[in-house]
Amino acid sequence: MKNINLLILALFLGVVGVKAQMHEPPKFDPKEMASRTVNELSEKIKISATVQDSLKNTFINFFEEMDKGRKSGERPDMMKMEGKRDAKVKKFLTDEQYKVYQNFME
């Protein structure tokens, strides 16, 4: 009886150990990330609703492109992607707001 209990315990610990090592990527929702980013940025600077919508679309596109690269297994050029994103964001913000944005993104 002891042997059966030890065997069951060993199997249980083995399964738990294997399960603990399995890595599932976190759920990633570009729209949620974009909304969160714009909401947090809006706490730092005053942004109109129209600009917020434009920024959300820009961030959604950025996060979707980033997610596609991640899912495909390729390593996207983040510097290039961030540069394109920042150039689009700059169109919607004043120079002063953009400086706050840059500090926020760091």
C-alpha positions in Angstrom: 0.0 0.0 0.0 2.9 2.3 0.8 4.4 1.7 -2.6 1.2 2.6 -4.4 0.9 5.8 -2.4 4.5 6.7 -3.1 4.0 6.0 -6.8 0.9 8.1 -6.9 2.7 10.9 -5.1 5.7 10.7 -7.5 3.4 10.8 -10.5 1.5 13.8 -9.1 4.7 15.7 -8.4 6.0 14.8 -11.9 2.8 16.2 -13.5 2.9 19.3 -11.4 6.5 19.9 -12.2 6.0 19.5 -16.0 2.9 21.8 -15.9 4.8 24.4 -14.0 7.5 24.5 -16.7 5.1 24.9 -19.5 5.0 28.6 -20.6 1.9 30.1 -22.0 2.3 33.5 -23.5 0.1 36.1 -21.8 -3.1 37.1 -23.4 -2.5 40.2 -25.5 -5.3 42.6 -26.6 -4.0 45.5 -28.7 -7.2 47.5 -28.2 -7.0 47.1 -24.4 -3.3 48.1 -24.4 -4.0 51.1 -26.6 -6.9 52.3 -24.4 -4.8 51.9 -21.3 -1.8 53.8 -22.8 -4.0 56.7 -23.9 -5.8 56.8 -20.6 -2.6 57.0 -18.7 -1.2 59.6 -21.1 -4.4 61.6 -20.7 -3.7 61.8 -16.9 -0.4 63.5 -17.8 -1.6 66.0 -20.4 -4.9 67.4 -21.5 -6.0 65.7 -24.8 -9.3 66.3 -26.6 -11.5 63.3 -27.3 -10.8 63.5 -31.0 -7.0 63.4 -30.4 -7.5 60.5 -27.9 -9.3 58.5 -30.6 -6.6 59.2 -33.1 -3.9 58.2 -30.6 -5.8 55.0 -29.8 -5.9 54.1 -33.5 -2.2 54.7 -33.8 -1.5 52.6 -30.7 -3.8 49.8 -31.9 -2.0 49.6 -35.2 1.4 49.6 -33.4 0.4 46.9 -30.9 -1.2 44.8 -33.7 2.0 45.0 -35.8 4.0 44.1 -32.7 1.7 41.2 -31.9 2.0 39.9 -35.5 5.7 39.9 -35.3 5.6 38.1 -32.0 3.2 35.4 -33.2 5.1 34.8 -36.4 8.3 34.1 -34.4 10.2 36.9 -36.1 11.9 39.5 -34.1 10.4 42.8 -35.4 12.6 45.9 -35.6 11.2 47.7 -32.5 13.2 50.9 -33.1 11.7 51.3 -36.5 8.2 50.5 -35.4 8.5 52.9 -32.4 9.8 55.6 -34.7 6.8 55.2 -37.1 4.5 55.3 -34.1 6.1 58.3 -32.6 6.0 60.2 -35.9 2.3 59.6 -36.2 1.7 60.6 -32.5 3.7 63.8 -33.1 1.1 64.9 -35.7 -1.6 64.9 -33.1 0.2 66.6 -30.2 1.7 70.1 -29.6 5.5 70.3 -29.1 5.0 70.6 -25.3 2.6 67.7 -25.2 5.0 65.6 -27.3 7.8 66.2 -24.8 5.5 64.9 -22.0 4.6 61.9 -24.3 8.3 61.1 -24.8 9.0 61.2 -21.0 5.9 59.1 -20.5 7.0 56.4 -23.0 10.4 56.1 -21.4 
